[in-house]
Amino acid sequence: MLETVVKPNAPVPGPEEQKEKVDSPFREALRSFKKNKLAIIGTLIILLFIILALLAPLIRPEGYNHQLLADRLKPPSSAHWFGTDDFGRDILTRILYGARISLWVGFVSVVGAIVAGTFLGILAGYYGKTVDMIISRIFDIMLAFPSILLAIAIVAILGPSLQNALIAIATVNVPNFGRLVRSKVLSLKEEEFIVAARAIGMRDARILFYHILPNSLAPIIVQGTLSIATAILDAAALGFLGLGAQPPQPEWGRMLSDSREYITNAPWTVLFPGLAIGLTVLGFNLFGDGMRDALDPRMKK
Amino acid sequence: MLAYSIRRLIALIPVLIGMSLIVFGIIRAIPGDPALAILGQKATPEALKQLRHALGLDKPWYTQYFSFITDLLKGDFGTSLRTHAAIRQEIWPHLAATIELSVLAMLIAVVVGVNLGILSAWKQNSVIDVASMVIALVGVSMPVFWLGLMAQWIFSIKLGWLPSIGRENIRDPVTAITNFYIIDTLLAGRIDQFWEIIRHLILPSLALATIPMAIIARMTRSSMLEVLRSDYIRTARAKGQKMFWVVYKHALKNAFIPVLTVIGLQTGLLLGGAILTETIFGWPGIGSYIYDAIQYRDYPVIQSGILLVAFIFVIINLIIDLLYAAFDPRIKYK
């Protein structure tokens, strides 16, 4: 759609240059990341949620489906910090367990998208011609759909479940990484060190994995962290529409839609799951922005 | 420019064919027997056979696809499995409702977002700059359906200022002419009804506008900051022009191109967000139409809805692409 204003993609220093001890691009990036206060806040938010997710069974051993029917829809108190839902389940407990789902879906779907997208992007960029044509057109077509709509279509085919929502989100993200890697490969292919590698008779696979891939890593990592944020939002949206996690799974989007009808009398049932989504996504956005500024200095404001 | 426009239109053809293939595939890709998935395990063999026939599933796929496309070109979207009505007739009021909501939301997002971005760049590091960037950062991280629910809770349940659901006062329904109720009420000369429609529009359009607004504000700010440092801006200021005119006349025009790209991309998110917003506010748009269809496994409706929204998205992006040239004569098309 937007091919008309393609910016030239200059090579970005990649982590394979770490071996130089003084002022390697990796250290330089780390230093600039540490100076970025917002990025540090983002990192702390992510760490907090990861720790809470890991420790959930220790903090709340009774589990996310522990129902106290006498305590239905109780407002926040010292016993239930975030109140209870319509089954008398502690909302804080469900949010802690929900963090496991959201982080898991965000991470796995993005890693899946990176693997598939990188593979297709390399194929398209390195081999060019017909292969490139076919793969690029498929990407164009997928990107022609608003992403949540394509995800809905995929879940409509596979049936609603958390796993299928994950597959849908991963699929929808593939073209983003595919295009990124393709453009990287295209610009790297003509670099002298690749031509040299080919001249000494290096095989394609080796060139791809030892030279082209490491040099494309920085933008993939940046795009990856930012994609986790949108993946978490999309998973929550699918859950909210009833197309993702199914009850009693404590998925945050699903919690929101299940509590909607109680918003008048028990607004806390809706307030806290939404804040949890927003805070996690904010963390990944800040972290991703920081990574971009650190790894790609040209993007700095 | 004309040659470029024509080339862009031709380039759309494979994309549209691909889109139609994906949407066509939705029903065929259901694992197992699609008819069984739609009707459920208790369906009789006759009913299954009948449905397969009605959906054309008993013919080879290329025949199915061919008739799918010829029907589409004739404007025939098929029949809803739930209501047994022609989708073509059912879908238009929904589409109009969504367009009305999305256009208003986009308008709010662009007008507020661009001005917020300009203000932030102009008064860099001021309180306004910091505040608007914090809002923008938080805004992009919030789920649109949660914003909608919160807006509903505060402004209609707690404060009682605005209606929480629906598109009109159900006791005083609008006579549909164009199905754009803003226009219809004005055509009918019903100013009271017009205000009622506006009151219903405010919450959903604000909820829908928040995220694009935040992203547009951020983009405008960074783009403006770059432009404001350029030589011709200094020249404009040096010859004594007021800062207001420098910003809005000279700088904005050049800063607007990246913003335009973002607006195009945001339209897709906005159309997607419309599906979520509509389910919250009981807005009878295409999102609610698709959502209901999913609950009833009404696949022809799901297909038509998705195809139509995707089609609109493609057309908007085409228009944005063509607008680049209008805004920036420096862009040369090969």
Interface residues (C-beta under 8 A of the other chain):
Chain A: M1 L2 T4 V5 L38 R137 I138 D140 I141 M142 A144 F145 P146 S147 I148 L149 L150 I152 A153 A156 I157 L158 G159 A229 L233 A236 A237 F240 L241 G242 L243 G253 L256 S257 R260 I263 T264 P267 V270 L271 P273 G274 I277 G278 L279 V281 L282 N285 L286 K301
Chain B: P14 V15 G18 M19 I22 V23 G25 I26 A29 I30 P31 A37 L137 V138 V140 S141 M142 P143 V144 F145 W146 L149 M150 Q152 W153 I157 S222 L225 I257 T261 G264 L265 G268 L269 L271 G272 G273 I275 L276 T279 I280 I290 Y291 I294 Q295 Y299 I302 I306 V309 A310 F313 V314 N317 L318 D321 Y324 I331 Y333
